[in-house]
Amino acid sequence: MCGSRERIVGVHAAIGSLSHIPLDLGTIDCVILSHVLEHVRDLREALGYVRQFLRPQASIYVETPDATRYADYVFAPLQDFNTEHINHFSLQCMENLLVMGGFRPANGGSKLLQSAPGMPYPALFMFGALAKEPVTSCGLRKDEHLRGSLLRYIAESRRIMEEMNVLLQKALTRADEVVVWGTGQLAMKLLVETCLANAKIVAFVDGNPINQGRSLKGVPILPPDQLKSSGPPLSSHPFCIIR
């Protein structure tokens, strides 16, 4: 519950959220927002809320995906355009945000994270300090390169999507009905952008318990073990595996 406290490896911890920080924490010297702000709708309001907990000389560290390098690390088409990531940053955009949020940007840079073995993920980071006085909008600078980077990412994603559509067309010609394995962000895109939208899907299978028991396009989402135990005819259908 928000505000409850625990001892975790010797560190005094309080459970809360970005919009519900326990009020009895007092003021703090540093806040770390690591892969948070890409999920937040009202960014200035969020930073304003955090700012009230900071001491006069406090620092902030922010890290998010790096939208300028999406096109260099495409493992699935439009993987970074999804229902969870609603903001896309470059270093200049992050600097502008910190300025508008009442911070004085300092050092920043880029890095690569390993989201999975063999799958590097581009990220950016920036340090800042609480500004003594409000910063005016004249300190903001337009990013002249982000739009081009995103257009390159979209073009590369479309190319991959077209290749996947060709493969799906070949697979679907061999079966009147299919079982689709996976109901994540990629599956959602393929169900709209490719021939999978017109396929006769008799079941979805997903290992995530959150999705099991629900339905997608009116078709049930089953756990893997239920598919195996169901026997023919469901278990004998061709699979369309989407990871």
N, C-alpha and C positions, 0 to 999 in steps of 0.2 A: 504494500500500500504506500501511496505517496507520503513521504515524511517519516516512515518507519526507519529504524536504524539497525545496522548490523556491523559486526566486526569481521572484516574480510582480510585475511593474511596480515593481520596487525594494523590495518588501515581503518580509521574511523570513516564509515560510509553512510550516506543517507540516500534513500530511494526517492526519486522524484522524476521530473521531466523538464524539458526546456521551457514549458509554459507553466510549470508548477514546481518551482524550486522551493524547498522547505524554508520558511521565513526565519526560523530560528538558527539558521546557519551563521548568521552574521555576515560581515564583509570578508571578501577573499582577495588574494593577491594575483591569481591567474585563473583564467577560464580556458578550457580546451574544447573546441567544437570540431571533432574529427568525423567527417562524413555525416554531417547533420544538416547543414544549410541547403544542400540540394533537395532535401525533402520538405522544406518549410515554405509555406505560402507567403506569409507576411514577414519578410526578412528584417525590415527596419524595426518593426514592432518587437520581433524576437530579440534583436540586439539591444534595443532600448530596455527591455525587461531584464536582460542579463546585466546591463550596465549598472543598474541600481544596487547590485550586490558587490560591486567592485570598489576597492579602496582607491584613493586618488592616484597612486602610482602603479595601478594594476596593469597586467599584460593580458593579451588574448592570443591564442593560437588557433588558426582555422585551417582545415584541410578538406578538400572536396575533389571529385573527379575533375580531370583537366579536359575541358571540351575542345581545346585546340588540337588535341592529339587523338581524339576518338577514331579518326580515319586511319591511324597507324596501327590500331589494335582492334580490328573488327573480327570477332569470333562468331557473331551471329548478326544478321541484318538488323540495324536500328536497335541494338541491344541497350543503348544508353537512353533511348527515347522510350520511356515506359511510364507506368502509372505511379511509380515510386519517386523517380527523379524528375522534379518539375522545374528545377533551376539548373542552368548550365554556365559554368564559369571559365573565364580566362584569368590570368594574374591581374590584368588591368581591371576586369570586372570586379574581382575580389577587392582590389585596392579601393575602387569606387564605393563598394558596399561598406567597407570599414570606415571610410570617410563619412559617409552618410549616417552611419551608426554611432558616430561620436568617438571614433578611434583614429589614432595617427599611425598609418601603416609604416612598417619597418622592412625587415628582410623578407623575401619570399623566393620561391623556387618551385621546381618540379621534381617528381620522383616516379618510380615504377613500383607498384605493389604486385604481389603474386596472389591473385584472387583464387587461383587453383594451380596445380602443377602444370607448367607450360603455358599459362595464361596470364601474361603481364597486364596490369591495369594502370593506365596513366592517371596520376593525381598531381595536384598542386597544393602548395601550402603558403601561409603568410603569417608573420608575427605582427602584432600591433600593440600600441600603448593607449591607455585611456587619455583622450585629449583634454587639456585643461579648459579649453574654450570650444564652443561649437564651431564646426568647420562649415564654411559656406560651399554652395554647389559649384562655385567657380574653380574649386580644386579638383573637379572631376574631369576625366579625359575619356574620350570615345575610343573604344577598341576598334581599330581599322582592319583587323585580320580575322576576328572570330567568325564573322559571317561566312567568309570564304572557306574556313576550315570546316564549318558545319555543312556547307554545300558539298564539299568533297566527301565528307562522311556519308551524306545522304546518297550521293552518286555511287559510292562503293557498296553501300547497303543494298541499293536497288540492283546492282549487278549480281550480288550474291543471291538476292531473292529470286531473280530470274533463273539462275542456275538451279536453285532448289525447286522452282516450279517445274522445270523440265524433268527433273528426277521424279517429282511427285506424279506428273502426268504419265510417265512410263509405269510407275508402280500401280497407279489406279486403273490402268487398262487391263491389269491382270486380276482384278477383283471387283465384284459388285458392291461388297460391303467390307469395311475395314474397322479395326480397333486402333485408336490413336493413343500412344503412350506419351504422356506429358501434357500438362495444362498450364504451363508457365507463360511468360511474356512472349516467347518465340511462337508458341502454339497459337496464341491470340492473334498475332500478326499474320501467320500463315492461313488462318481461318478466314481472313479478310482479303489478303493480297494474292493468294494463289488458288489453284484449282481445288485445293482441299476444301474450299468454301462450298463446293457443289458435290463433294463426296458423300456417300451414304455411310455415316459413322454410327456404328451400333453401340459403341462404348468408348469412354476415355478411361485410361489407367494412369494413376499418379501415386507415387510413393509418399507424398506429403499428406499427413493425416488431416491437415487443415482443409484440404480440398476434397477429401474422400466423403462420400455421402451426398455431395452436392451434384448439380447438373450444369452442363455447358451446352448451350443451344438445344436445350431440352433433352440432352443425352446424359445418362448417369455417369458419374466419375467413380470408378471402382478402385479399391486397393489391389495391388498385384496378386496377393494370395487369393482373393475372391475370384479373380479371373481364372487362375489355375484350377481352383476347386469347382468352378462352374461346369467344366467339361464341355464337350461339344453341345451346340454348335459354336458357342461364343469363343471358346478357347482355340478353335481351329481357324478363326478368321486371320487373314493377313494383318500384320502389324505395320503401322506407320509410326516410327519411333522418332520423337522430337525431343532433343535434349537442350 
